[in-house]
Amino acid sequence: AARLSKAIIALSRHPPSARTTGVQRAVLARPGARKDMEVTMKPENNQLAKDWLNSSFPVMLPITKKGRSFVVTLRPITKSDAAGFTETVIRNKEMFEDTIPWLADTEPWLVRSYISIWEADQKEKAGLHLLIETQDGRVQGVVNMHTIDWGRSTAHMGYWLSSEVQGMGIATEAVNWLTNFALTTMQLDHVDISTRVDNLKSRAVAERAGFILRPEIEDTEW
């Protein structure tokens, strides 16, 4: 993994019922949550999360921005999406060189490999990787929970959006929807997002979706 020289900031969001203390780094759990568990809880024990792929998706997400209304679709990625995913990545290669270097250098065979891993994550309930599709059927981004720790009731979220559809409110609405899904349907207690300090757009998306800033993390590896 490449080491980034730039600092990382972490933002977090909790269920609406959690009380804040004014300390930005505080991680507050719902009453009764076990944060001291060392063994990861099998997601099969959570009936609400057991059938998430079958019962919850696709999601039609209505968005209104600057007087314009439209709908985007959120759905789990599958092997059949490899071509569309690759085309979007290639179209945004310059953006990824600065934000997600490993994705900028990808090739079709690597995309197929990534998707196989992401599908396995979804089957094991260890991750959830959703494509963002616009009404023309084009893949325009991803919002995901790429690390779900059922024992600690936490998840780490990531997202990216094609440069041609940025500024339309899509990323904020997608992040907000998936966060609410994590905190309600999946009954998680905490969701984190990490972004580079100089990635102001990504930070703004997280903050508009209700995340609060925690201290910077130096020399994070990706």
C-alpha positions as CSV (number, residue, x, y, z in Angstrom):
1,A,0.0,0.0,0.0
2,A,1.2,3.5,-0.8
3,R,1.9,5.8,2.1
4,L,0.4,9.3,1.9
5,S,2.4,12.1,3.2
6,K,-0.7,14.2,3.9
7,A,-2.7,14.1,7.1
8,I,-6.0,12.4,7.2
9,I,-9.1,13.7,9.1
10,A,-11.7,11.4,10.5
11,L,-15.4,12.3,10.8
12,S,-18.0,10.3,12.6
13,R,-21.7,10.1,13.0
14,H,-23.9,8.4,15.7
15,P,-27.6,7.6,16.0
16,P,-29.8,10.7,16.7
17,S,-30.4,9.4,20.3
18,A,-26.7,9.6,21.2
19,R,-25.8,12.5,23.5
20,T,-22.8,14.7,22.6
21,T,-20.3,15.9,25.2
22,G,-18.6,18.7,23.2
23,V,-15.4,16.5,22.8
24,Q,-15.0,16.0,19.1
25,R,-13.3,12.6,19.4
26,A,-15.9,11.2,21.7
27,V,-17.4,7.9,20.4
28,L,-20.8,7.5,22.0
29,A,-22.6,4.2,21.9
30,R,-26.3,3.4,22.2
31,P,-27.3,2.2,25.7
32,G,-26.6,-1.5,26.1
33,A,-24.1,-1.7,23.2
34,R,-21.1,-3.9,24.0
35,K,-17.9,-2.1,22.9
36,D,-15.6,-4.4,24.8
37,M,-16.2,-7.5,22.6
38,E,-13.1,-9.0,21.1
39,V,-14.8,-11.6,19.0
40,T,-16.7,-10.4,15.9
41,M,-20.4,-11.1,16.1
42,K,-21.7,-13.1,13.1
43,P,-24.2,-10.9,11.2
44,E,-26.6,-13.8,11.0
45,N,-27.5,-12.9,14.5
46,N,-28.9,-9.6,13.3
47,Q,-32.2,-10.5,11.5
48,L,-32.6,-7.0,10.2
49,A,-29.2,-7.1,8.4
50,K,-29.5,-10.7,7.3
51,D,-31.4,-10.1,4.1
52,W,-30.2,-6.6,3.3
53,L,-29.3,-7.3,-0.3
54,N,-32.6,-9.0,-1.1
55,S,-35.0,-6.6,0.7
56,S,-33.4,-3.2,0.6
57,F,-32.1,-2.6,-2.9
58,P,-32.2,-1.1,-5.4
59,V,-33.0,2.3,-3.8
60,M,-34.4,5.1,-5.9
61,L,-33.1,8.3,-4.3
62,P,-34.9,11.6,-5.3
63,I,-32.7,14.7,-5.3
64,T,-33.6,18.3,-5.7
65,K,-30.7,20.8,-6.2
66,K,-30.9,24.4,-7.5
67,G,-34.4,23.9,-8.7
68,R,-33.6,20.7,-10.6
69,S,-35.2,17.4,-9.6
70,F,-33.9,14.0,-10.6
71,V,-33.5,10.4,-9.3
72,V,-30.3,8.3,-8.8
73,T,-30.2,4.6,-8.1
74,L,-28.2,2.9,-5.4
75,R,-27.6,-0.8,-5.8
76,P,-25.0,-3.4,-4.8
77,I,-22.2,-3.9,-7.4
78,T,-22.1,-7.2,-9.3
79,K,-19.8,-8.7,-11.9
80,S,-22.0,-7.5,-14.7
81,D,-21.1,-4.0,-13.8
82,A,-17.4,-4.4,-14.6
83,A,-17.5,-2.7,-18.0
84,G,-19.5,0.3,-16.8
85,F,-17.4,0.7,-13.7
86,T,-14.2,0.5,-15.7
87,E,-15.4,3.1,-18.2
88,T,-16.2,5.6,-15.4
89,V,-12.8,5.0,-13.7
90,I,-11.0,5.7,-17.0
91,R,-13.1,8.8,-17.6
92,N,-12.0,10.1,-14.2
93,K,-8.4,8.9,-14.2
94,E,-7.0,12.4,-13.6
95,M,-9.2,12.9,-10.5
96,F,-8.3,9.5,-9.1
97,E,-4.5,10.1,-9.5
98,D,-4.9,12.7,-6.7
99,T,-7.6,11.2,-4.6
100,I,-7.5,7.3,-5.0
101,P,-4.2,6.4,-6.7
102,W,-4.8,2.7,-6.7
103,L,-8.0,3.2,-8.7
104,A,-6.4,5.5,-11.2
105,D,-4.0,2.7,-12.3
106,T,-6.7,0.0,-12.7
107,E,-7.4,-2.2,-15.7
108,P,-10.4,-4.3,-16.7
109,W,-9.0,-7.5,-15.2
110,L,-8.3,-5.7,-11.9
111,V,-11.8,-4.3,-11.8
112,R,-13.2,-7.8,-12.2
113,S,-10.9,-8.9,-9.3
114,Y,-12.1,-6.0,-7.1
115,I,-15.7,-6.7,-7.8
116,S,-15.2,-10.4,-6.9
117,I,-13.8,-9.3,-3.5
118,W,-16.6,-6.7,-3.0
119,E,-19.3,-9.3,-3.8
120,A,-17.7,-11.7,-1.3
121,D,-17.8,-8.9,1.3
122,Q,-21.5,-8.4,0.7
123,K,-22.2,-12.1,0.9
124,E,-20.4,-12.3,4.2
125,K,-22.0,-9.1,5.4
126,A,-18.5,-7.7,5.9
127,G,-19.0,-4.8,3.5
128,L,-21.6,-3.1,1.4
129,H,-20.6,-1.6,-2.0
130,L,-23.2,0.4,-3.8
131,L,-23.1,1.9,-7.3
132,I,-24.5,5.3,-7.9
133,E,-26.4,5.3,-11.2
134,T,-28.0,8.3,-12.9
135,Q,-31.2,8.2,-14.8
136,D,-29.4,7.5,-18.1
137,G,-28.2,4.2,-16.6
138,R,-24.5,5.3,-16.3
139,V,-22.4,4.4,-13.4
140,Q,-21.3,7.7,-11.8
141,G,-19.8,6.7,-8.5
142,V,-19.7,4.5,-5.4
143,V,-20.8,4.8,-1.8
144,N,-19.7,2.0,0.4
145,M,-19.1,0.6,3.9
146,H,-15.8,-1.2,3.2
147,T,-15.2,-2.3,6.8
148,I,-18.1,-3.5,9.0
149,D,-17.2,-4.6,12.5
150,W,-20.3,-6.3,13.9
151,G,-18.6,-6.9,17.3
152,R,-18.0,-3.3,17.9
153,S,-21.1,-2.2,16.0
154,T,-19.1,0.2,13.7
155,A,-18.5,0.7,10.0
156,H,-16.1,2.8,7.9
157,M,-17.6,4.6,4.9
158,G,-16.1,5.7,1.6
159,Y,-17.4,7.4,-1.5
160,W,-16.4,8.9,-4.9
161,L,-18.4,10.6,-7.6
162,S,-17.6,11.2,-11.3
163,S,-16.4,14.8,-11.8
164,E,-19.1,15.5,-14.4
165,V,-21.9,15.1,-11.8
166,Q,-20.3,16.7,-8.8
167,G,-22.0,19.7,-7.2
168,M,-25.5,18.3,-7.8
169,G,-26.0,17.0,-4.2
170,I,-25.7,13.4,-5.2
171,A,-22.8,12.5,-2.9
172,T,-24.3,14.1,0.1
173,E,-27.7,12.4,-0.4
174,A,-26.0,9.0,-1.0
175,V,-23.8,9.3,2.1
176,N,-26.8,10.4,4.2
177,W,-29.0,7.5,3.0
178,L,-26.3,4.9,3.6
179,T,-25.5,6.3,7.0
180,N,-29.1,6.2,8.0
181,F,-29.4,2.6,6.7
182,A,-26.3,1.7,8.8
183,L,-27.6,3.3,12.0
184,T,-31.2,2.1,11.7
185,T,-31.7,-1.0,9.5
186,M,-28.3,-2.5,10.3
187,Q,-28.5,-1.1,13.9
188,L,-24.8,0.0,14.0
189,D,-23.8,2.5,16.7
190,H,-21.0,4.4,14.8
191,V,-19.9,5.3,11.3
192,D,-16.6,6.8,10.3
193,I,-15.4,8.6,7.2
194,S,-11.7,9.4,6.7
195,T,-10.5,11.9,4.1
196,R,-7.3,13.9,3.4
197,V,-7.1,17.3,5.0
198,D,-6.8,19.0,1.7
199,N,-9.8,17.2,0.1
200,L,-12.2,19.9,1.0
201,K,-15.0,18.6,-1.2
202,S,-15.0,15.2,0.4
203,R,-15.0,16.7,3.9
204,A,-17.9,19.0,3.0
205,V,-20.0,16.0,1.8
206,A,-19.4,14.3,5.2
207,E,-20.2,17.4,7.2
208,R,-23.4,18.1,5.2
209,A,-24.5,14.5,5.9
210,G,-24.2,15.1,9.7
211,F,-20.7,13.9,10.5
212,I,-18.5,15.7,13.1
213,L,-14.8,16.2,12.9
214,R,-12.3,14.2,15.0
215,P,-8.6,14.9,15.4
216,E,-6.2,14.4,12.4
217,I,-4.4,11.1,11.8
218,E,-0.8,11.4,10.5
219,D,0.8,9.0,8.0
220,T,-2.1,6.8,7.3
221,E,-1.6,4.0,4.9
222,W,-4.1,3.1,2.2
